[in-house]
Amino acid sequence: KGAFESLFAHSPDAVCVLDASGRVLDVNPAFTELFGYKREESIGQLLEDLIADSRNKEEIRENVRKVNEKGYVEHEAWRRTRDGREIYLALRGVSVDWKDGTKVLYAIYRDMTKQQETFRNLEREKIYWENLFFRNLLAIALVDVDDRVIQVNSRFEELFGYRNDEIAGRNIDDLLAPGKAKQDAEEISRKVHHGTVSGLERKRRRKDGTWIDVEIMGLPFKVEEQFLVYAMYQDISERKEAERKILYLGLRDSLTGLYNQAYLERELDRLDRSDFLPLGIIMLDVDNLKLINDAFGHLEGNR
């Protein structure tokens, strides 16, 4: 008896002794500290009236019934302290028959609020990450230190044509940068291992064999000492095509498609170096256009 009383009094877990109806017979110091009720004000009260609100009173009554019938119950649940705070607990209920035939119930509580809050924060961060990863407008691949794909988002699947299940575990450079592009892609990977890489414009191959212009960003990070990288790709095909058209129109005549004076001047500047000298220029009128222009150009103007 003395050993039991010492264990009851010094247990780090909150312990409440109940009768078969769920009325409090005794509580230990850890119970008063956890829930905020003094021993004398707890004794005689129904447990559900002490530590439950309207949402979980029925749950406590059901626990009392189960312990009476089966002798044991264990789960995790939210309970309320005297000052109205909600705490998350691992609880265990057991029934014990005393020598005089009296049945008593023991409700044992361990505070898991901090662990639950940590778990909820991790779950919240997971939701944030999943939304950022899977709903991102950039094509993203999560790769390991050996550039093997762990997971890709839907935009990656759409842009490159690979499903997540067929690309997972494969080297990303083998798929997107084969042949002559492989060496440059591997060099980019080495740079990413030493820090973030961004703004690199390259061509990458899709599953159907076509090549597209992309802007590449690599973001390295660690998870439990495991080195990982977000490889992100933005489709810049339309922008590069527009740039090519602008360059084309800047150096060629829009009507004939032939090189214009701007191209000629640029080439002359490029060749105006000692290693290209002496430099000779021959001007030819291949279709009598100069004759027509000299004869009628001043009269007609640019109409």
Secondary structure as GFF3:
##gff-version 3
##sequence-region A 1 303
A	DSSP	alpha_helix	2	10	.	.	.	ID=ss1
A	DSSP	beta_strand	14	18	.	.	.	ID=ss2
A	DSSP	beta_strand	24	27	.	.	.	ID=ss3
A	DSSP	alpha_helix	29	35	.	.	.	ID=ss4
A	DSSP	alpha_helix	39	42	.	.	.	ID=ss5
A	DSSP	alpha_helix	47	51	.	.	.	ID=ss6
A	DSSP	alpha_helix	57	70	.	.	.	ID=ss7
A	DSSP	beta_strand	72	80	.	.	.	ID=ss8
A	DSSP	beta_strand	86	97	.	.	.	ID=ss9
A	DSSP	beta_strand	103	111	.	.	.	ID=ss10
A	DSSP	alpha_helix	113	134	.	.	.	ID=ss11
A	DSSP	beta_strand	139	144	.	.	.	ID=ss12
A	DSSP	beta_strand	149	152	.	.	.	ID=ss13
A	DSSP	alpha_helix	154	160	.	.	.	ID=ss14
A	DSSP	alpha_helix	164	167	.	.	.	ID=ss15
A	DSSP	alpha_helix	172	176	.	.	.	ID=ss16
A	DSSP	alpha_helix	181	192	.	.	.	ID=ss17
A	DSSP	beta_strand	197	205	.	.	.	ID=ss18
A	DSSP	beta_strand	211	223	.	.	.	ID=ss19
A	DSSP	beta_strand	226	235	.	.	.	ID=ss20
A	DSSP	alpha_helix	237	251	.	.	.	ID=ss21
A	DSSP	alpha_helix	261	271	.	.	.	ID=ss22
A	DSSP	three_ten_helix	274	276	.	.	.	ID=ss23
A	DSSP	alpha_helix	289	300	.	.	.	ID=ss24
###
